[in-house]
Amino acid sequence: MPRLQIWVAALWWASLTTIGFLVVPMLFVHLPTPAMAGGMAAKLFTSQTWVSSICGLVLLLLLNKRSNQPLALIRRAQAAMLFIVAGMILALLSEFAVAPRIVARDNLRLWHSVGSMLYLLQWVCAAVTFGKLMPPRQTD
């Protein structure tokens, strides 16, 4: 199970990284208008919200089954759970509180900044989760 946890955490972090820092910026460079790029970016971010939510739920379920593990790993898993829940909340806030305001073009500069900050914080939560789930280094 620990390997599966690491793979799911890696998928969560890598999907956030790929969409947010590679694909969406490329849309604005290569599509003919910012409106087209924005519309496609909104769809990608919605998909990313569901990827994040599913990865978070799977991780929480996997981490809940931690019998027969050393105490140090249990503590790391508990710390990871806090970041998983925080990341999921950030994803859902972005999708259901911020995105509708961006789509409605309601104070676009403010809500785009808020959305970007929530995405970055979610990315940090995924990275910390990944780090917490990695096995401790063995020292010689």
N, C-alpha and C positions, 0 to 999 in steps of 0.2 A: 503493500500500500504506500509506503513512503515515496517510492519512485513515481507512482501515479500522481501523488500530491505535487511533486516537483514539476512534472510535465504539465499539469493543469495550471499551476502558477506561472510557468514559463509561457504557456499559450496566452494567458490573460495579459501578462506584461508585453509580450511580443506583438499581440494584436493591437494593443493601445499604441505601442511605439510605431508600428507600421501605418496604421490609419492616421494617427494624429501628426506624426512628424515626417511622413514620406508621401502617402497617397493624397491626402487633402491639399497640402501645399502644391503638389504637382497638378491638381485639378485647376487651381487658380493660375498656374503658368500656362497650361496647355489647352484649356477650353476657351472658346471664343469670347465669352462674356463672364463677368463676375457673378451675374445672376444664375447662369447655368452651373457654374462651379459651386456656388452656394447651395443650390438645390440638390446637387449630387452629394455634396458634403453632408448636408442634413440627413440624407438617407443613409450614408455610411455611418454617421454618428449614432443614428437610431439602431442600426445593426450592431454597432459596437456596444451599445448599452445592453443589448440582449446577450451578447457574448460575455460581457463582464458579469452580468447577473447569473448566467448559467455556470460560468467558471466559479464564481463566488459560492453559489449553492453547492456545487459538487465538492469544493474544497471544505466547506463547513461540514458536509456529511462525512467526508473522508477523515477529517480531523477529529470528529466526534467518536470515531472508532479507533481509539489509541491504547487499547489494552496491551500489556506485555511490552511496553516501550520504556526505555530508561527515563527517569525523572527529568533529566535535562531536555530531552526531546519533547516531553509533555509540556514543559514550560515554554519552549519555543513555539509549539503548536498553539498554546493559549495566547501568546503574544501575537502570533500570526492571525488568529481569529479576529482580534480587534481591528487589524488593518484590513482584513477581508470585509468585515461588516462596514467599516468606514468607506472603503472603495465602492461597495455596492450602493450605499446611501448617496455618495457623490454622483455615481452614474445615473441613478434614478432622479435625483434633483436636477441634474443637467437635462435629462430627457423631458421631464414633466413640469419643471418650473422655469427653466431658462430657455430651452429650445422654442417653446411656443412664442415667447416674447421676441426672440430673434427672427423667427419666421414672420411674425406680425410687424416686424421692423419698428418695434416699440423701443425707443431709446437704444438704437442698435449698438452704438459704441459701448455703452455701459453693460448691456447684457452679453455682448460678445466677449468683453473683458471678463465678466463673471464666469461665463461658460468656459473660457480658456483656462482660468484659474482652477475651476472645478476639475477640468480634464487633467491638468498638470498634477493636482493633488491626488487624483485617482491613479495616475501613472506612478506616483511616488508610493502609494499604498500597495500597488501591485508589485513594485520593485522590492519593497520591504518584505512583503509576504514571501516572495521568491527567495530572498536572502534568509529569512527565518526558517524556511523549510529545507534549505540546503543542509546536508549533514555537516556537523562541526568538523573542522580540519583536524586531522591526526598529526600530532607532533612527534618527531622522532626522538 
